[in-house]
């Protein structure tokens, strides 16, 4: 099996797992006999990171540099943005009932994740 085929297969698996975890319905949790993770905060963040890894693997599969040994900046951008956006969505849309220090800490993480992605994106652009 070729390098590209392996990367695409791995990417598809991570994308699918990511989507499943992001929108994992509670009824499915009960049906499978899995422990409930209310409100699903950590499960969806993990799903977003897996989705980012899937995108990173697809980026790597399209790489023309066959000597590449890692996901590089493109992969880091995908992973950080997916995790940061999912966390921001929870903070904006989820009723987490966090104390102020929790809100400040998590928004700080969003700023760091999205900020580093922006810096990586600027660095990866030609010119």
C-alpha positions as CSV (number, residue, x, y, z in Angstrom):
1,X,0.0,0.0,0.0
2,X,1.4,3.4,-0.9
3,X,2.2,6.2,1.5
4,X,-0.5,8.4,0.0
5,X,-3.1,5.6,0.3
6,X,-2.2,5.0,3.9
7,X,-2.4,8.7,4.8
8,X,-5.7,9.1,3.0
9,X,-7.2,6.0,4.8
10,X,-5.9,7.3,8.2
11,X,-7.2,10.7,7.4
12,X,-10.7,9.4,6.5
13,X,-10.8,7.4,9.8
14,X,-9.8,10.4,11.9
15,X,-12.3,12.6,10.0
16,X,-15.1,10.1,10.6
17,X,-14.2,9.6,14.3
18,X,-14.0,13.3,14.7
19,X,-17.4,14.0,13.3
20,X,-18.9,11.1,15.3
21,X,-17.4,12.5,18.6
22,X,-18.4,16.1,17.8
23,X,-22.0,15.3,17.3
24,X,-22.3,12.0,19.2
25,X,-25.9,11.8,20.2
26,X,-26.8,10.9,23.8
27,X,-29.2,8.2,22.5
28,X,-26.3,6.4,20.8
29,X,-24.3,6.6,24.1
30,X,-27.1,4.8,25.9
31,X,-27.6,2.3,23.1
32,X,-23.9,1.3,23.1
33,X,-23.8,1.1,26.9
34,X,-21.2,3.8,27.2
35,X,-20.8,6.1,30.2
36,X,-22.5,9.5,29.7
37,X,-20.3,12.5,29.3
38,X,-22.5,15.4,30.1
39,X,-22.5,18.0,28.6
40,X,-20.2,16.4,26.1
41,X,-17.6,19.1,26.4
42,X,-14.5,17.0,26.4
43,X,-15.9,14.5,23.9
44,X,-16.6,17.2,21.3
45,X,-13.2,18.9,21.8
46,X,-11.5,15.5,21.2
47,X,-13.7,15.1,18.2
48,X,-12.6,18.4,16.8
49,X,-8.9,17.6,17.4
50,X,-9.3,14.2,15.7
51,X,-11.1,16.0,12.8
52,X,-8.1,18.4,12.6
53,X,-5.7,15.4,12.6
54,X,-7.7,14.0,9.7
55,X,-7.4,17.2,7.7
56,X,-3.7,17.3,8.6
57,X,-3.3,13.8,7.2
58,X,-5.0,14.7,4.0
59,X,-2.7,17.7,3.7
60,X,0.3,15.5,4.2
61,X,-1.0,13.0,1.6
62,X,-1.1,15.7,-1.0
63,X,2.5,16.8,-0.1
64,X,4.9,16.7,-3.0
65,X,7.8,16.2,-0.6
66,X,7.9,12.4,-0.2
67,X,10.7,12.7,2.4
68,X,8.4,14.5,4.8
69,X,8.3,12.9,8.2
70,X,5.6,14.8,9.9
71,X,2.5,16.8,9.4
72,X,4.3,20.2,9.3
73,X,2.7,23.6,9.5
74,X,-0.4,22.7,7.4
75,X,-1.2,19.9,9.8
76,X,-0.6,22.1,12.9
77,X,-2.8,24.8,11.5
78,X,-5.7,22.3,10.9
79,X,-5.4,20.7,14.3
80,X,-5.1,24.0,16.3
81,X,-7.9,25.7,14.4
82,X,-10.3,22.8,14.8
83,X,-9.6,22.5,18.5
84,X,-9.8,26.3,19.0
85,X,-13.0,26.7,17.0
86,X,-14.7,23.8,18.8
87,X,-13.7,25.3,22.2
88,X,-14.9,28.8,21.2
89,X,-18.2,27.2,20.0
90,X,-18.7,25.6,23.4
91,X,-17.9,28.9,25.2
92,X,-20.4,30.8,23.0
93,X,-23.2,28.3,22.5
94,X,-22.8,25.9,25.4
95,X,-24.4,26.6,28.8
96,X,-21.3,25.5,30.8
97,X,-22.0,27.5,33.9
98,X,-18.2,28.1,34.4
99,X,-16.8,30.5,37.1
100,X,-15.1,33.6,35.7
101,X,-11.6,32.0,36.1
102,X,-12.7,29.0,34.0
103,X,-14.1,31.4,31.2
104,X,-10.9,33.4,31.3
105,X,-8.7,30.3,31.1
106,X,-10.6,28.7,28.2
107,X,-10.9,31.9,26.2
108,X,-7.1,32.2,26.7
109,X,-6.7,28.8,25.2
110,X,-8.9,29.8,22.2
111,X,-6.7,32.9,21.7
112,X,-3.5,30.9,21.9
113,X,-4.8,28.1,19.5
114,X,-6.2,30.5,16.9
115,X,-3.3,32.9,17.3
116,X,-0.6,30.3,16.8
117,X,-2.6,29.0,13.8
118,X,-2.6,32.5,12.3
119,X,1.2,32.8,12.8
120,X,1.7,29.4,11.2
121,X,-0.5,30.3,8.3
122,X,1.4,33.5,7.7
123,X,4.7,31.6,7.9
124,X,3.5,28.9,5.5
125,X,2.5,31.3,2.7
126,X,5.0,31.7,0.0
127,X,6.7,35.1,-0.3
